[in-house]
Amino acid sequence: MNPHARQQLLIAVIVICLILIAYWWYQSPYGPGGRYAYGLTRVSWTNGAAADKGTLVLALDRSPTAEVCAGKISSFTSGLTVSPSDTLSSSDAQIVMDLLPRIANVPITAADSGANTITYQNITPPTGWPFASTSGKNQTWSASTADSKGNPSAKINVVPSAKGCGS
């Protein structure tokens, strides 16, 4: 084999290896196409009985795995949009869109694979969160985070828990 052909073969093997490494990362648990990456389609808030506490429910595009419960969101991808709704004004939707990534690293208290949701119960929201200071008034709001075609505007990446919520 001549040196030029050998060099081309080596370059081809390196390129194939790089493609395989990129694909492996993409499909790994923490890559954008991985097992612990979920599209965010809806966000809901319900005030708790205690001041500045409440329940946050995030609706996902698919069922969460059991390891998600007690895990933490590590990041939100760019492009997150929160649409105004009957219960959330456009200015409050903007506030939620800006503040929602601040819940990263807060332990998830429940994951419902039947409803495709994860829940944060009795959490303190970031400062400025809409209606968080009106405790005991059963203030609830819900808003879509999907685009006009129903596709998630952003994904969340979850660091799973080995123990889950039952332990």
Backbone bond lengths (Angstrom), bond angles and torsions (degrees), N, CA, C in turn:
res aa  C-N    CA-C-N  psi(-1)  N-CA   C-N-CA  omega(-1)  CA-C   N-CA-C  phi
1 M - - - 1.445 - - 1.529 107.76 -
2 N 1.319 116.13 130.67 1.467 119.12 -177.87 1.534 110.37 -75.79
3 P 1.321 117.16 159.11 1.469 121.33 -175.29 1.539 113.17 -60.49
4 H 1.314 118.22 -34.73 1.467 121.21 -179.63 1.537 110.58 -67.25
5 A 1.315 116.92 -42.83 1.461 121.11 178.64 1.530 110.61 -66.34
6 R 1.324 116.57 -38.12 1.459 121.02 177.76 1.534 110.84 -63.10
7 Q 1.332 115.67 -41.41 1.458 120.75 179.06 1.530 110.26 -64.79
8 Q 1.310 118.24 -42.58 1.459 121.48 178.63 1.530 111.33 -64.63
9 L 1.303 116.95 -39.11 1.458 120.99 177.73 1.528 110.79 -64.44
10 L 1.333 116.33 -43.03 1.462 120.57 178.27 1.527 111.10 -62.65
11 I 1.307 117.58 -43.18 1.465 121.48 177.89 1.526 110.12 -62.54
12 A 1.314 117.94 -42.11 1.466 121.74 178.75 1.524 111.01 -62.38
13 V 1.325 117.92 -42.27 1.468 121.50 178.86 1.531 110.16 -64.98
14 I 1.315 117.87 -41.49 1.465 121.64 178.75 1.523 110.49 -63.37
15 V 1.320 117.82 -44.20 1.465 121.70 179.68 1.528 110.32 -63.51
16 I 1.307 117.96 -42.87 1.461 121.10 178.45 1.529 110.36 -63.23
17 C 1.315 117.06 -41.58 1.465 120.35 177.86 1.528 111.30 -63.08
18 L 1.323 117.87 -42.06 1.463 121.22 177.90 1.530 111.10 -63.25
19 I 1.309 117.28 -40.41 1.464 120.91 177.21 1.524 110.73 -63.14
20 L 1.324 117.19 -43.60 1.462 120.88 178.82 1.530 111.65 -64.55
21 I 1.329 117.35 -39.96 1.465 120.84 177.57 1.522 110.51 -64.55
22 A 1.318 118.25 -43.63 1.468 122.01 178.43 1.529 110.76 -62.54
23 Y 1.315 117.77 -42.50 1.462 121.62 178.64 1.523 110.56 -65.12
24 W 1.320 117.25 -42.70 1.465 120.81 178.55 1.523 110.45 -60.57
25 W 1.337 117.50 -45.27 1.453 120.48 179.14 1.522 110.57 -62.56
26 Y 1.332 117.40 -44.48 1.458 121.34 -178.45 1.526 111.10 -59.30
27 Q 1.321 117.57 -38.60 1.452 121.68 -178.96 1.531 113.25 -89.93
28 S 1.312 118.34 -5.39 1.465 121.29 -179.33 1.527 109.38 -66.16
29 P 1.324 118.11 165.26 1.467 120.13 -178.45 1.519 114.70 -56.22
30 Y 1.320 118.74 -25.61 1.453 120.51 -175.93 1.527 113.62 -108.10
31 G 1.311 118.42 -1.58 1.451 121.77 176.97 1.517 110.96 -78.53
32 P 1.330 117.77 167.49 1.463 121.11 -177.06 1.525 114.59 -63.84
33 G 1.290 119.10 -22.03 1.463 120.87 178.03 1.509 111.60 -107.20
34 G 1.313 116.55 16.67 1.452 121.36 -170.63 1.511 115.91 -84.35
35 R 1.291 112.67 179.26 1.454 122.47 -176.04 1.525 112.59 -64.31
36 Y 1.322 117.91 -31.53 1.457 121.22 -176.70 1.531 112.85 -107.66
37 A 1.319 117.25 23.98 1.459 122.39 173.58 1.528 107.84 -107.64
38 Y 1.321 115.97 125.66 1.459 121.38 -176.14 1.519 110.18 -128.37
39 G 1.323 116.19 141.14 1.450 120.99 173.84 1.519 109.39 -78.65
40 L 1.314 117.31 137.57 1.459 123.23 -179.34 1.524 108.79 -97.28
41 T 1.345 117.41 118.99 1.466 120.32 -175.29 1.521 114.07 -109.76
42 R 1.334 118.03 -23.07 1.461 120.97 -177.10 1.520 109.51 -157.90
43 V 1.314 116.04 149.57 1.454 122.02 176.96 1.535 107.92 -132.24
44 S 1.350 116.14 136.61 1.462 121.43 -179.80 1.521 109.96 -134.92
45 W 1.321 115.71 147.50 1.456 121.87 179.49 1.518 109.22 -133.33
46 T 1.328 116.55 138.14 1.465 122.59 172.96 1.515 107.31 -132.62
47 N 1.344 116.33 127.49 1.460 119.95 179.16 1.511 110.69 -65.74
48 G 1.315 115.34 147.17 1.457 121.51 176.59 1.519 110.81 -93.62
49 A 1.314 116.24 177.76 1.459 121.43 178.88 1.524 110.80 -71.78
50 A 1.326 117.02 -32.37 1.469 120.78 178.92 1.524 109.81 -83.98
51 A 1.321 115.42 149.83 1.465 120.26 179.14 1.527 110.34 -62.03
52 D 1.306 116.14 137.72 1.464 124.16 176.60 1.525 113.68 59.49
53 K 1.305 117.81 29.46 1.465 122.78 174.32 1.520 107.50 -126.76
54 G 1.313 115.47 154.88 1.454 118.61 178.28 1.508 111.89 -173.38
55 T 1.318 114.64 -173.70 1.454 122.12 179.73 1.524 108.55 -117.55
56 L 1.310 115.52 126.85 1.457 122.70 178.15 1.521 107.68 -112.20
57 V 1.324 116.28 126.97 1.461 121.97 178.93 1.522 108.29 -118.94
58 L 1.333 115.98 127.03 1.459 121.84 177.34 1.522 107.99 -110.71
59 A 1.331 116.47 121.00 1.464 121.42 176.93 1.521 108.30 -87.16
60 L 1.332 115.57 135.64 1.458 122.06 -175.53 1.522 110.69 -111.00
61 D 1.321 115.76 163.97 1.463 120.48 -179.67 1.522 113.27 -80.47
62 R 1.335 117.63 -8.57 1.461 121.71 177.60 1.522 108.74 -155.00
63 S 1.312 116.43 170.51 1.464 121.11 -176.98 1.523 111.79 -68.16
64 P 1.331 117.00 133.22 1.463 119.16 175.53 1.525 110.31 -75.75
65 T 1.322 116.22 148.57 1.467 120.76 176.68 1.526 109.19 -78.24
66 A 1.307 117.21 163.94 1.465 122.02 -178.30 1.524 112.20 -61.22
67 E 1.330 117.64 -30.89 1.468 121.29 -178.11 1.530 112.90 -69.55
68 V 1.337 117.09 -14.49 1.455 120.34 -178.78 1.528 110.27 -69.39
69 C 1.333 116.94 -35.67 1.457 121.01 179.17 1.532 109.04 -62.71
70 A 1.316 116.02 128.23 1.465 125.30 -175.60 1.524 111.82 78.38
71 G 1.323 117.59 -2.42 1.456 121.06 173.51 1.522 109.98 -79.57
72 K 1.312 115.99 -172.40 1.463 121.59 -179.47 1.519 109.94 -136.74
73 I 1.314 116.68 145.53 1.458 120.63 172.61 1.524 106.64 -73.25
74 S 1.328 115.93 126.20 1.458 118.69 179.80 1.521 111.41 -90.12
75 S 1.340 116.67 -31.18 1.463 118.43 -179.33 1.520 111.39 -164.76
76 F 1.304 114.60 160.53 1.453 124.05 171.67 1.518 106.55 -112.18
77 T 1.325 118.19 137.43 1.457 119.34 175.72 1.523 109.01 -75.78
78 S 1.295 116.06 163.51 1.464 119.78 180.00 1.525 109.97 -70.08
79 G 1.302 116.13 161.96 1.457 121.45 177.44 1.508 115.08 96.43
80 L 1.341 118.06 5.38 1.456 121.07 -179.26 1.523 110.57 -60.84
81 T 1.320 116.55 127.58 1.460 121.66 173.69 1.522 108.56 -128.23
82 V 1.307 115.97 138.59 1.461 122.30 175.21 1.514 106.42 -117.35
83 S 1.318 116.16 119.77 1.464 121.37 -177.24 1.519 110.44 -86.54
84 P 1.332 117.25 143.31 1.465 119.23 174.04 1.526 109.64 -64.77
85 S 1.328 115.84 156.69 1.462 120.78 179.64 1.522 109.06 -140.75
86 D 1.317 116.35 -172.94 1.464 120.53 177.27 1.523 111.49 -62.88
87 T 1.315 116.84 -27.35 1.460 121.12 -176.23 1.522 113.50 -107.25
88 L 1.336 118.11 -2.99 1.461 121.62 -177.83 1.527 109.35 -137.34
89 S 1.325 116.04 116.68 1.465 120.33 -178.96 1.523 111.14 -69.07
90 S 1.313 116.83 166.51 1.465 120.05 -178.50 1.533 111.18 -65.72
91 S 1.334 118.11 -36.01 1.473 119.05 178.13 1.526 110.76 -68.82
92 D 1.349 117.29 -38.80 1.457 119.69 176.49 1.528 111.62 -69.14
93 A 1.333 117.52 -33.89 1.466 120.80 176.47 1.529 110.12 -62.70
94 Q 1.320 117.06 -38.33 1.466 121.26 176.90 1.527 110.49 -64.81
95 I 1.329 116.56 -40.38 1.463 120.52 178.38 1.522 110.04 -62.80
96 V 1.335 116.99 -45.71 1.473 120.86 179.18 1.524 109.79 -61.22
97 M 1.327 117.26 -42.80 1.458 121.35 -179.92 1.534 110.78 -60.44
98 D 1.311 117.06 -38.15 1.466 120.75 179.72 1.525 112.72 -75.99
99 L 1.342 117.00 -35.01 1.462 120.88 -173.83 1.526 114.46 -92.11
100 L 1.320 118.59 -22.74 1.464 121.05 -175.38 1.537 113.76 -54.71
101 P 1.328 119.79 -41.23 1.468 118.69 178.54 1.532 114.34 -61.49
102 R 1.326 117.86 -14.65 1.467 120.34 179.73 1.529 112.66 -74.33
103 I 1.334 117.50 -8.97 1.471 118.45 176.81 1.520 111.60 -83.11
104 A 1.317 116.83 -2.06 1.471 119.54 176.34 1.525 108.54 -56.40
105 N 1.316 116.16 145.14 1.468 125.01 179.57 1.523 114.34 73.55
106 V 1.343 117.86 9.53 1.463 121.55 172.55 1.527 105.95 -94.47
107 P 1.329 119.04 130.95 1.472 120.72 -177.92 1.535 112.68 -62.08
108 I 1.308 116.07 135.50 1.458 123.03 176.91 1.529 107.15 -77.30
109 T 1.335 117.09 129.53 1.463 119.70 -175.72 1.521 113.63 -92.49
110 A 1.328 118.46 -21.05 1.468 120.30 178.95 1.523 109.50 -155.09
111 A 1.323 115.36 146.37 1.465 121.83 175.00 1.526 106.94 -132.67
112 D 1.317 116.24 126.19 1.460 121.33 -178.10 1.521 108.61 -114.43
113 S 1.330 116.17 105.51 1.464 119.42 -177.49 1.523 111.57 -72.30
114 G 1.329 118.12 -24.91 1.459 120.71 178.22 1.521 112.58 -71.76
115 A 1.324 115.92 -37.19 1.463 121.30 -179.16 1.525 112.72 -97.30
116 N 1.325 117.56 -3.28 1.471 122.91 -177.50 1.528 111.93 57.03
117 T 1.326 116.34 47.99 1.461 120.36 -179.13 1.522 111.33 -131.96
118 I 1.328 113.77 157.54 1.458 121.56 166.45 1.522 106.31 -123.65
119 T 1.327 116.32 147.60 1.455 120.89 -173.43 1.522 110.73 -129.83
120 Y 1.322 114.14 140.68 1.464 122.73 171.11 1.519 105.09 -113.78
121 Q 1.323 116.98 110.26 1.462 120.73 -178.60 1.514 110.01 -98.72
122 N 1.342 114.60 139.98 1.454 122.02 175.17 1.528 112.30 54.88
123 I 1.336 116.43 48.16 1.463 119.91 179.32 1.524 110.79 -103.14
124 T 1.296 115.45 156.27 1.458 121.94 172.75 1.523 107.09 -93.46
125 P 1.318 118.06 117.69 1.466 119.91 -178.94 1.524 111.24 -76.24
126 P 1.322 117.15 166.29 1.468 119.93 176.72 1.530 110.71 -62.64
127 T 1.306 116.93 153.63 1.465 122.55 178.60 1.524 109.96 -57.86
128 G 1.330 115.33 131.32 1.455 120.91 -179.91 1.520 114.01 98.83
129 W 1.325 117.38 -4.25 1.466 123.14 -179.05 1.531 109.14 -59.20
130 P 1.332 118.08 133.30 1.468 120.82 -176.87 1.528 113.43 -59.28
131 F 1.320 115.32 129.30 1.457 125.58 172.94 1.523 113.91 64.68
132 A 1.309 119.20 12.64 1.463 120.59 -177.05 1.521 112.39 -69.64
133 S 1.311 118.03 -23.40 1.464 119.87 -176.10 1.524 112.92 -89.75
134 T 1.316 118.00 0.87 1.468 120.70 -179.04 1.517 109.96 -99.04
135 S 1.327 116.75 62.05 1.461 121.32 -175.72 1.522 111.30 -66.62
136 G 1.310 114.48 151.69 1.449 121.47 176.93 1.514 114.48 75.28
137 K 1.310 118.43 0.59 1.456 121.05 -177.74 1.522 112.22 -102.67
138 N 1.331 117.63 10.13 1.470 122.40 179.97 1.520 112.61 50.19
139 Q 1.323 115.83 38.19 1.462 119.91 177.54 1.521 109.00 -70.26
140 T 1.313 116.46 125.32 1.458 122.14 -178.88 1.518 108.90 -131.97
141 W 1.317 115.85 140.36 1.457 119.79 170.58 1.512 108.99 -141.66
142 S 1.323 114.50 157.77 1.459 121.50 -179.96 1.519 107.75 -146.66
143 A 1.318 116.09 142.64 1.464 119.84 -179.16 1.518 110.33 -149.30
144 S 1.301 115.42 151.22 1.463 122.14 179.29 1.526 110.30 -82.76
145 T 1.322 115.00 144.95 1.464 120.90 173.18 1.531 109.33 -119.40
146 A 1.325 115.79 17.92 1.463 121.09 -179.65 1.526 109.55 -99.83
147 D 1.326 115.68 158.60 1.460 119.64 176.81 1.535 109.85 -80.04
148 S 1.318 116.89 -175.70 1.466 121.04 -175.94 1.529 113.05 -63.61
149 K 1.324 117.62 -21.77 1.465 121.25 178.90 1.532 112.40 -92.65
150 G 1.329 117.25 0.84 1.452 121.33 179.80 1.515 114.29 88.22
151 N 1.317 117.60 4.49 1.462 121.33 177.61 1.525 109.93 -82.70
152 P 1.328 117.83 143.32 1.464 120.21 178.93 1.524 111.08 -59.21
153 S 1.339 116.13 138.35 1.461 119.57 178.18 1.520 111.33 -77.96
154 A 1.317 117.19 -21.60 1.464 121.50 -179.19 1.519 108.94 -151.37
155 K 1.321 114.57 164.09 1.461 121.47 175.57 1.512 109.08 -115.47
156 I 1.315 113.92 153.93 1.457 119.86 171.93 1.528 107.09 -112.65
157 N 1.305 115.53 144.49 1.463 121.61 175.18 1.522 107.00 -110.77
158 V 1.327 115.57 126.01 1.458 121.09 -175.11 1.522 109.97 -109.39
159 V 1.325 115.20 136.06 1.463 121.15 170.17 1.527 104.76 -92.06
160 P 1.323 117.51 113.16 1.458 119.61 -174.20 1.523 113.20 -71.99
161 S 1.321 115.05 164.70 1.450 121.72 176.67 1.525 108.08 -107.55
162 A 1.290 116.35 135.47 1.465 120.11 178.88 1.520 111.44 -71.52
163 K 1.342 117.11 -26.61 1.458 121.41 -175.84 1.522 113.34 -89.58
164 G 1.326 118.37 -33.34 1.455 120.84 -174.93 1.515 110.57 77.51
165 C 1.317 117.08 -174.49 1.460 121.32 -175.75 1.520 113.71 -85.55
166 G 1.302 118.56 -20.98 1.443 121.06 -175.06 1.516 115.34 -79.47
167 S 1.336 117.84 -1.49 1.464 117.55 -176.30 1.493 113.38 -117.55
